[in-house]
Amino acid sequence: MGPFAKKDLSPMLIGEEREAFDSPDYTFELKLDGVRCLAFLGPDGTELRNKRNIVVSPIYPELAEIHRQVKGHCILDGELTIIVGGRPQFSEIQRRTLMSDKFKIKLAAAKSPVNFTAFDLLYDGKDLMDHPLEERQERLKRVVRESERLAVTRVIEGHGKALYALTEQQGLEGIVAKRKESLYYPGKRTKDWIKCKSLLDDDFIVCGYIHKGKGVTSIVLGQYRSGELVYKGHVTLGVDSENFRRIASLPVLPSPPFHAPDGSGNEGSIWVEPSLVCTVKYMEKTKNGGSLCSRVCVKTKGLKNAQSKAL
């Protein structure tokens, strides 16, 4: 049974990011803000594996029966999401991935159930990874009987710009463009799959930074609310060396300029005078106001009075 029996697959990865475009050679689909997952479905049950090929089925008991929505043995590539207010909420699915207590998982599954949205079919009684994407997508629609917990992503041909504009209007993550003739290479990045993401942006006060080793630095952020500086999270990607030199040249403070919540990951922070403003592009904000950023662009800009900025 080839890859189904071995279960040693890793998902193929997106290899390029660019602005939305139109092309008759591509299909376009929504980029769901969730957690990537491979589903091995057969008469004996459902087995879910994450990107690192670790079995995660026990974390998602509400998906235990989705194998009943297919015939025979198949492998689906897709995304795990939790829908809040009509759209995927990454912070919710991220919270679930970290759970290990069976009782808490059971409560979470009842309160905020996870959905599996399939966007590719890798195996259907035979290995399909060397078949063109267009064929795999058509076969996927025939193989899966959709249910409350299992869905098949919708794709459109040619018109990426219109779909992307819709995601911006609805506050969704963006779209993925996939070349119709693309084959599936497990664990590899491919430029045949292209990400076009919608990013929000906002201005924040630079309040500190954290050296994380290997040249990686996080910037700790705040914003003024009713004249008071409050903690808003930190970002790790996208700070170029010139901007970081500006941040590192700020006067150092002996303590944070705001109340930093416990467990916020700011251990080892070097606190600085809150006089520099940066613009951050991000995907969404968590409930406590921190930003969840898969790709962050930080552009610092000095202000005579950071508090005068309407934040």
C-alpha positions in Angstrom: 0.0 0.0 0.0 3.0 2.2 -0.5 2.9 5.6 1.3 -0.3 4.7 3.2 1.4 1.8 4.9 4.7 3.6 5.5 3.1 6.8 6.9 6.5 8.6 6.5 5.3 11.6 4.6 5.8 15.3 5.2 3.7 18.0 3.5 5.0 19.8 0.4 5.7 23.4 1.3 5.0 26.7 -0.4 8.2 28.1 -1.9 7.4 31.6 -3.0 5.4 34.7 -1.8 4.3 37.5 -4.1 1.4 39.8 -5.0 -1.9 38.3 -6.2 -2.0 37.6 -10.0 -4.2 36.1 -12.7 -3.1 33.2 -14.8 -4.8 30.4 -16.7 -2.1 28.0 -15.6 -3.0 28.2 -11.9 -5.8 27.4 -9.6 -6.4 29.7 -6.6 -7.8 28.9 -3.2 -8.2 30.5 0.2 -5.2 30.3 2.5 -6.6 29.0 5.7 -5.2 30.3 9.0 -4.7 27.0 10.7 -2.3 24.1 11.3 -1.1 21.8 8.4 -2.0 18.2 8.7 -2.0 14.9 6.8 -5.0 12.6 7.3 -4.5 8.9 6.7 -8.1 7.6 6.3 -9.2 4.0 5.9 -11.7 1.4 7.1 -9.7 0.9 10.3 -10.0 4.6 11.4 -8.5 8.1 11.2 -4.8 8.9 11.8 -3.7 12.6 11.8 -0.1 13.5 11.5 1.5 17.0 11.7 4.3 18.5 9.6 6.9 16.7 11.7 5.1 13.3 11.0 4.0 13.1 14.7 0.6 11.4 15.3 -1.7 14.1 16.7 -5.1 12.3 16.5 -5.6 12.2 20.3 -5.6 16.0 20.4 -8.6 16.2 18.0 -11.1 13.5 19.1 -13.9 15.3 17.2 -12.2 14.2 14.0 -12.0 10.5 14.9 -14.8 9.5 12.5 -13.9 11.5 9.4 -12.6 8.3 7.8 -16.3 7.3 7.4 -16.5 10.1 4.7 -14.3 8.3 2.3 -14.2 4.8 0.7 -11.1 2.6 1.0 -7.7 4.0 1.9 -6.7 7.6 1.1 -4.3 10.3 2.3 -5.5 13.9 2.5 -3.4 17.0 2.8 -5.2 19.8 4.5 -5.5 22.3 7.3 -6.9 22.1 10.8 -8.9 25.2 11.8 -11.2 26.5 14.5 -13.9 28.9 13.2 -14.8 31.9 15.3 -17.2 34.5 14.1 -17.2 32.9 10.6 -13.4 32.9 10.0 -10.5 30.7 11.1 -8.9 31.8 14.4 -5.2 30.8 14.5 -4.8 31.5 18.2 -7.5 29.0 19.0 -6.1 26.1 17.0 -2.6 27.0 18.3 -3.9 26.7 21.8 -5.3 23.2 21.0 -2.1 21.9 19.6 -0.4 22.5 22.9 -2.9 20.6 25.0 -2.1 17.2 26.5 -4.7 16.7 29.3 -7.5 14.4 28.0 -10.2 16.1 30.0 -9.2 19.6 28.8 -9.1 18.3 25.2 -12.6 16.8 25.6 -13.9 20.2 26.9 -12.2 22.1 24.1 -13.5 19.7 21.4 -17.1 20.3 22.6 -16.7 24.1 23.0 -14.6 24.9 19.9 -14.5 21.9 17.6 -11.8 21.6 15.0 -12.5 21.2 11.2 -10.3 19.5 8.7 -10.3 21.1 5.2 -8.7 19.0 2.5 -7.0 20.6 -0.4 -5.0 17.7 -1.9 -5.3 14.0 -2.4 -2.0 12.1 -2.2 -3.2 8.5 -2.2 -6.5 6.9 -3.2 -5.8 3.1 -3.4 -2.6 4.1 -5.3 0.1 6.8 -5.1 -1.1 10.0 -6.8 1.8 12.3 -6.0 3.3 12.0 -9.5 -0.1 13.0 -11.0 -0.8 16.7 -11.9 -2.5 18.8 -9.3 -5.5 19.4 -11.5 -6.2 15.7 -11.6 -5.7 15.3 -7.9 -8.1 18.1 -7.1 -10.8 16.6 -9.3 -10.4 13.2 -7.8 -10.5 14.8 -4.3 -14.0 16.1 -4.9 -15.2 12.7 -5.9 -13.5 10.8 -3.0 -14.6 12.9 0.0 -18.2 13.2 1.2 -18.2 16.4 3.1 -19.5 16.6 6.7 -19.7 19.0 9.6 -16.0 18.3 10.4 -14.6 17.4 7.0 -14.6 19.7 4.0 -12.9 20.1 0.6 -11.4 23.5 -0.3 -13.0 25.4 -3.2 -10.7 26.5 -6.0 -11.2 28.9 -8.9 -9.2 28.9 -12.1 -7.3 31.9 -13.5 -8.7 34.8 -11.4 -6.4 35.2 -8.4 -6.8 39.0 -8.0 -10.5 38.8 -7.6 -10.2 36.1 -4.9 -7.5 38.0 -3.1 -9.6 41.2 -3.1 -12.4 39.2 -1.4 -10.0 37.9 1.3 -9.0 41.5 2.0 -12.6 42.6 2.3 -13.4 39.7 4.7 -10.2 40.0 6.8 -9.0 36.6 5.8 -5.3 35.4 5.5 -4.9 35.5 1.8 -4.8 33.0 -1.1 -2.5 30.2 -2.5 -1.8 29.9 -6.2 -1.0 26.4 -7.4 0.3 25.5 -10.9 -2.2 23.1 -12.4 0.5 20.7 -13.7 2.4 20.7 -10.4 3.4 17.3 -8.9 3.6 16.6 -5.2 7.1 16.4 -3.6 6.8 15.5 0.1 8.8 17.7 2.5 10.1 19.9 -0.4 9.5 23.6 -1.1 8.1 24.3 -4.5 7.7 27.6 -6.4 4.7 25.9 -8.1 2.8 26.9 -5.0 2.7 30.6 -4.3 1.4 32.4 -1.2 -0.4 35.8 -1.5 -1.1 36.9 2.0 -3.2 39.8 3.4 -1.4 41.6 6.1 -2.7 44.2 8.5 -0.4 46.9 9.8 -0.3 49.1 12.8 2.1 51.5 14.6 3.7 50.4 17.9 6.2 51.8 20.4 9.6 50.0 20.6 10.0 49.2 24.3 12.8 46.7 24.3 14.5 43.8 22.5 15.6 40.2 23.2 18.7 38.5 21.8 17.7 34.9 21.0 20.9 33.6 19.5 22.0 32.9 16.0 21.5 36.5 15.0 17.8 36.4 15.9 16.3 39.4 17.8 12.8 40.0 19.1 11.4 43.5 19.5 9.1 44.1 22.4 6.2 46.4 21.6 3.8 48.7 23.3 1.0 51.1 22.5 -0.5 54.1 24.3 -4.1 53.7 25.5 -5.6 56.7 27.3 -2.2 58.1 27.9 -0.8 54.9 29.4 1.8 52.7 27.7 0.6 49.1 27.6 2.2 45.9 26.5 1.3 44.6 23.0 3.5 41.6 22.4 6.8 41.1 20.5 7.9 40.3 17.0 10.9 38.3 15.8 11.1 38.6 12.0 11.8 41.5 9.6 14.0 43.9 11.6 16.9 44.8 9.3 20.4 45.7 10.7 20.1 49.4 10.2 16.8 49.7 12.1 18.1 47.5 14.8 21.1 49.7 15.3 18.7 52.6 15.8 16.8 50.5 18.4 20.0 49.4 20.2 21.2 53.1 20.4 18.2 54.1 22.6 18.8 54.8 26.3 18.5 51.6 28.4 16.0 51.4 31.2 16.4 49.4 34.4 12.8 48.0 34.1 10.0 47.7 31.6 8.1 50.9 30.8 4.8 49.0 31.3 3.3 46.0 33.1 4.4 42.9 31.2 2.0 39.9 31.9 3.6 36.8 33.4 4.5 34.2 30.8 4.7 36.7 28.0 8.1 35.4 26.9 10.0 38.6 27.7 12.7 37.0 29.9 16.1 38.5 29.1 14.7 41.7 27.6 16.8 44.8 27.4 14.3 47.6 28.0 14.8 50.9 26.2 13.4 54.4 26.3 10.0 54.3 24.5 10.7 57.0 22.0 10.8 55.2 18.7 7.7 54.1 16.7 7.7 51.1 14.3 5.2 49.9 11.7 4.4 46.2 12.0 2.7 44.0 9.4 0.9 41.1 11.0 -1.8 38.5 10.5 -4.0 38.9 13.6 -4.0 39.9 17.2 -4.5 37.5 20.1 -7.1 38.2 22.8 -4.5 39.9 25.0 -3.5 42.2 22.1 -0.2 40.5 21.1 0.4 40.0 17.4 0.6 36.7 15.7 3.0 37.2 12.9 4.1 34.7 10.3 6.0 37.4 8.4 6.8 40.7 10.0 8.1 43.9 8.4 9.3 46.4 10.9 10.1 49.9 9.7 11.2 52.2 12.5 10.6 55.9 12.4 11.5 58.4 15.1 8.9 60.7 16.6 9.6 63.7 18.8 6.9 62.5 21.1 5.8 58.9 20.7 2.8 59.4 22.8 1.5 62.0 20.4 1.0 59.3 17.8 -2.7 58.2 17.7 -2.4 54.6 18.8 
